Amino acid sequence: MALVDGDPAPDGDFWYRILTSDKHITKGRIQHAAFQGKFLKAPPAEKNRSWNAEASGRLRSLAGTIDEARLQAEEYCRRYNTRFVGVMFPKELLAGQTIENLAVGIYYTPIDGGDQAHSDLTFTGNVPVEKTAEYDKLVMELSKKFNAIHPDQLTLLPDANIDKEPQTAVRELIKSKLLALYHKLRD
């Protein structure tokens, strides 16, 4: 069954975000700056969404191969006259979690005439205002939940585990855990 605008991401799929600033990734780690500025925004009023804030990204299942995801990221950066410095993606499934009293979800939100893999990491609840102690706590918790990889490491971007054999899902989980362990041991 095809996804339609506003559908939750299928189980086993995940959200990832293109990084365009050196301040967002250092030595393969996500930095707090990745969650500042334009990271969270209110959903468009005309869409009548059920969440209070969203962060734009893409669904891995719709992004295609690693090479296609790379080309799409490079094209996105050319279009907005910025640099492709990497991607961030969750270390674990986030949909259904509560982070700092905010319910987290991932929803398919294609852009009309644009990115058909677009999705939003969503937050439902009382979203704190940026540059407050509450927002800083949210940033600290979010930074623990994400991996970051540089463009030359895109092969480490896990595949979505939709309609896959259980052993493939286990391989992708192991790949993600090994990446997290690698970053932990580097410190």
C-alpha positions as a Markdown table, in Angstrom:
| # | Residue | x | y | z |
|---|---|---|---|---|
| 1 | Met | 0.0 | 0.0 | 0.0 |
| 2 | Ala | 1.4 | 3.4 | -1.0 |
| 3 | Leu | 2.0 | 6.1 | 1.5 |
| 4 | Val | -0.1 | 9.3 | 1.4 |
| 5 | Asp | 0.7 | 12.7 | 2.9 |
| 6 | Gly | 0.5 | 12.6 | 6.7 |
| 7 | Asp | 0.8 | 8.8 | 7.0 |
| 8 | Pro | 3.2 | 7.5 | 9.8 |
| 9 | Ala | 6.4 | 6.0 | 8.5 |
| 10 | Pro | 6.1 | 2.2 | 8.1 |
| 11 | Asp | 7.6 | 0.1 | 10.9 |
| 12 | Gly | 11.3 | -0.5 | 10.0 |
| 13 | Asp | 11.7 | 2.7 | 8.1 |
| 14 | Phe | 13.7 | 5.6 | 9.4 |
| 15 | Trp | 14.1 | 9.3 | 9.0 |
| 16 | Tyr | 17.4 | 10.9 | 8.1 |
| 17 | Arg | 18.5 | 14.5 | 7.5 |
| 18 | Ile | 21.0 | 16.1 | 5.2 |
| 19 | Leu | 23.6 | 18.1 | 7.0 |
| 20 | Thr | 24.8 | 21.3 | 5.4 |
| 21 | Ser | 27.1 | 22.9 | 8.1 |
| 22 | Asp | 30.5 | 21.9 | 9.5 |
| 23 | Lys | 29.0 | 23.0 | 12.9 |
| 24 | His | 26.6 | 20.0 | 12.7 |
| 25 | Ile | 29.2 | 17.2 | 12.5 |
| 26 | Thr | 32.6 | 16.8 | 13.9 |
| 27 | Lys | 34.7 | 13.7 | 13.7 |
| 28 | Gly | 31.6 | 11.7 | 12.8 |
| 29 | Arg | 29.6 | 12.9 | 15.7 |
| 30 | Ile | 26.4 | 14.9 | 15.7 |
| 31 | Gln | 26.9 | 18.3 | 17.4 |
| 32 | His | 24.3 | 20.3 | 19.4 |
| 33 | Ala | 24.3 | 23.0 | 16.6 |
| 34 | Ala | 22.4 | 20.5 | 14.4 |
| 35 | Phe | 19.4 | 21.0 | 16.6 |
| 36 | Gln | 19.5 | 24.8 | 16.7 |
| 37 | Gly | 18.2 | 27.4 | 14.3 |
| 38 | Lys | 16.0 | 25.9 | 11.6 |
| 39 | Phe | 15.9 | 22.4 | 13.0 |
| 40 | Leu | 12.4 | 22.6 | 14.6 |
| 41 | Lys | 9.6 | 24.5 | 13.1 |
| 42 | Ala | 5.8 | 24.6 | 13.4 |
| 43 | Pro | 4.0 | 22.5 | 10.8 |
| 44 | Pro | 2.3 | 24.5 | 8.0 |
| 45 | Ala | -1.1 | 25.7 | 9.3 |
| 46 | Glu | -2.9 | 24.7 | 6.0 |
| 47 | Lys | -1.9 | 21.1 | 6.5 |
| 48 | Asn | -3.7 | 20.7 | 9.8 |
| 49 | Arg | -1.1 | 18.4 | 11.3 |
| 50 | Ser | -1.6 | 16.7 | 14.7 |
| 51 | Trp | 1.9 | 17.5 | 15.9 |
| 52 | Asn | 3.3 | 20.8 | 17.3 |
| 53 | Ala | 6.8 | 20.9 | 15.7 |
| 54 | Glu | 8.7 | 19.1 | 12.9 |
| 55 | Ala | 12.2 | 18.7 | 11.5 |
| 56 | Ser | 12.5 | 18.0 | 7.8 |
| 57 | Gly | 14.2 | 14.9 | 6.5 |
| 58 | Arg | 13.7 | 12.0 | 4.3 |
| 59 | Leu | 12.4 | 8.4 | 4.6 |
| 60 | Arg | 15.2 | 5.9 | 3.9 |
| 61 | Ser | 12.8 | 3.5 | 2.1 |
| 62 | Leu | 12.0 | 6.1 | -0.5 |
| 63 | Ala | 15.5 | 7.6 | -0.9 |
| 64 | Gly | 16.7 | 4.7 | -3.2 |
| 65 | Thr | 20.2 | 3.3 | -3.2 |
| 66 | Ile | 23.1 | 4.9 | -1.4 |
| 67 | Asp | 24.2 | 6.4 | -4.7 |
| 68 | Glu | 20.8 | 7.8 | -5.3 |
| 69 | Ala | 20.6 | 9.2 | -1.8 |
| 70 | Arg | 24.1 | 10.8 | -2.3 |
| 71 | Leu | 23.0 | 12.4 | -5.6 |
| 72 | Gln | 19.8 | 13.7 | -4.1 |
| 73 | Ala | 21.7 | 15.2 | -1.2 |
| 74 | Glu | 24.2 | 16.9 | -3.6 |
| 75 | Glu | 21.4 | 18.2 | -5.7 |
| 76 | Tyr | 19.6 | 19.6 | -2.6 |
| 77 | Cys | 22.8 | 21.4 | -1.6 |
| 78 | Arg | 23.3 | 22.8 | -5.1 |
| 79 | Arg | 19.8 | 24.1 | -5.2 |
| 80 | Tyr | 20.2 | 25.9 | -1.9 |
| 81 | Asn | 23.8 | 27.0 | -2.6 |
| 82 | Thr | 25.3 | 25.1 | 0.4 |
| 83 | Arg | 27.6 | 22.2 | 1.0 |
| 84 | Phe | 26.8 | 18.6 | 1.6 |
| 85 | Val | 28.7 | 17.7 | 4.8 |
| 86 | Gly | 26.9 | 14.5 | 5.8 |
| 87 | Val | 23.7 | 13.0 | 7.2 |
| 88 | Met | 22.3 | 12.4 | 10.6 |
| 89 | Phe | 20.1 | 9.5 | 11.5 |
| 90 | Pro | 18.7 | 7.9 | 14.6 |
| 91 | Lys | 20.7 | 5.3 | 16.6 |
| 92 | Glu | 17.4 | 3.6 | 17.4 |
| 93 | Leu | 13.8 | 3.7 | 16.5 |
| 94 | Leu | 12.4 | 7.0 | 17.6 |
| 95 | Ala | 8.8 | 6.9 | 16.6 |
| 96 | Gly | 6.7 | 6.2 | 19.7 |
| 97 | Gln | 9.4 | 7.5 | 22.1 |
| 98 | Thr | 8.9 | 10.4 | 24.5 |
| 99 | Ile | 11.9 | 12.8 | 24.7 |
| 100 | Glu | 11.7 | 15.6 | 27.3 |
| 101 | Asn | 7.9 | 15.2 | 27.5 |
| 102 | Leu | 7.5 | 15.3 | 23.8 |
| 103 | Ala | 5.9 | 12.4 | 21.9 |
| 104 | Val | 8.1 | 11.7 | 18.8 |
| 105 | Gly | 6.8 | 10.4 | 15.5 |
| 106 | Ile | 7.9 | 10.1 | 11.9 |
| 107 | Tyr | 5.5 | 11.0 | 9.2 |
| 108 | Tyr | 5.6 | 10.9 | 5.4 |
| 109 | Thr | 5.2 | 14.5 | 4.1 |
| 110 | Pro | 6.1 | 14.7 | 0.4 |
| 111 | Ile | 6.7 | 18.1 | -1.1 |
| 112 | Asp | 4.3 | 18.8 | -4.0 |
| 113 | Gly | 6.3 | 18.9 | -7.2 |
| 114 | Gly | 9.4 | 18.2 | -5.1 |
| 115 | Asp | 11.0 | 15.6 | -2.8 |
| 116 | Gln | 8.8 | 12.5 | -2.8 |
| 117 | Ala | 10.9 | 11.0 | 0.0 |
| 118 | His | 10.4 | 14.0 | 2.3 |
| 119 | Ser | 9.3 | 13.1 | 5.8 |
| 120 | Asp | 9.2 | 14.9 | 9.2 |
| 121 | Leu | 10.5 | 13.9 | 12.6 |
| 122 | Thr | 7.6 | 15.2 | 14.7 |
| 123 | Phe | 7.2 | 16.4 | 18.2 |
| 124 | Thr | 3.8 | 16.6 | 20.0 |
| 125 | Gly | 3.5 | 18.4 | 23.2 |
| 126 | Asn | 4.7 | 21.7 | 24.7 |
| 127 | Val | 7.7 | 22.4 | 22.5 |
| 128 | Pro | 10.2 | 24.6 | 24.4 |
| 129 | Val | 11.4 | 27.8 | 22.9 |
| 130 | Glu | 14.9 | 27.9 | 21.6 |
| 131 | Lys | 17.6 | 29.5 | 23.8 |
| 132 | Thr | 15.9 | 28.4 | 27.0 |
| 133 | Ala | 17.0 | 25.9 | 29.6 |
| 134 | Glu | 14.2 | 23.5 | 28.5 |
| 135 | Tyr | 15.3 | 23.7 | 24.9 |
| 136 | Asp | 18.9 | 23.0 | 25.9 |
| 137 | Lys | 17.8 | 19.9 | 27.8 |
| 138 | Leu | 15.9 | 18.7 | 24.6 |
| 139 | Val | 19.0 | 19.3 | 22.5 |
| 140 | Met | 21.2 | 17.3 | 24.9 |
| 141 | Glu | 18.7 | 14.4 | 24.8 |
| 142 | Leu | 18.4 | 14.5 | 21.0 |
| 143 | Ser | 22.1 | 14.6 | 20.5 |
| 144 | Lys | 22.4 | 11.3 | 22.3 |
| 145 | Lys | 19.9 | 9.7 | 19.9 |
| 146 | Phe | 21.7 | 10.4 | 16.6 |
| 147 | Asn | 24.6 | 9.2 | 14.5 |
| 148 | Ala | 26.3 | 11.5 | 12.0 |
| 149 | Ile | 28.3 | 10.4 | 9.0 |
| 150 | His | 30.3 | 12.3 | 6.4 |
| 151 | Pro | 29.6 | 11.9 | 2.6 |
| 152 | Asp | 32.4 | 9.4 | 2.2 |
| 153 | Gln | 30.8 | 7.2 | 4.9 |
| 154 | Leu | 27.3 | 7.0 | 3.3 |
| 155 | Thr | 27.6 | 3.2 | 2.9 |
| 156 | Leu | 27.1 | 3.2 | 6.7 |
| 157 | Leu | 23.6 | 4.7 | 6.3 |
| 158 | Pro | 21.4 | 1.7 | 7.2 |
| 159 | Asp | 18.7 | 0.5 | 4.8 |
| 160 | Ala | 15.1 | 0.6 | 5.8 |
| 161 | Asn | 13.8 | -2.7 | 7.1 |
| 162 | Ile | 10.5 | -2.8 | 5.4 |
| 163 | Asp | 9.4 | -6.1 | 3.8 |
| 164 | Lys | 12.8 | -7.6 | 4.5 |
| 165 | Glu | 13.7 | -10.9 | 5.9 |
| 166 | Pro | 14.4 | -10.9 | 9.7 |
| 167 | Gln | 18.1 | -11.7 | 9.2 |
| 168 | Thr | 18.4 | -8.5 | 7.1 |
| 169 | Ala | 16.8 | -6.4 | 9.8 |
| 170 | Val | 19.2 | -7.9 | 12.3 |
| 171 | Arg | 22.2 | -7.1 | 10.0 |
| 172 | Glu | 21.1 | -3.5 | 9.8 |
| 173 | Leu | 20.6 | -3.2 | 13.6 |
| 174 | Ile | 24.1 | -4.7 | 14.1 |
| 175 | Lys | 25.5 | -2.2 | 11.5 |
| 176 | Ser | 24.0 | 0.7 | 13.4 |
| 177 | Lys | 25.2 | -0.6 | 16.8 |
| 178 | Leu | 28.7 | -1.1 | 15.5 |
| 179 | Leu | 28.8 | 2.5 | 14.2 |
| 180 | Ala | 27.7 | 3.8 | 17.6 |
| 181 | Leu | 30.3 | 1.6 | 19.3 |
| 182 | Tyr | 33.0 | 2.9 | 16.9 |
| 183 | His | 32.1 | 6.5 | 17.9 |
| 184 | Lys | 32.1 | 5.6 | 21.6 |
| 185 | Leu | 35.6 | 4.0 | 21.4 |
| 186 | Arg | 37.1 | 6.9 | 19.4 |
| 187 | Asp | 36.6 | 9.2 | 22.5 |
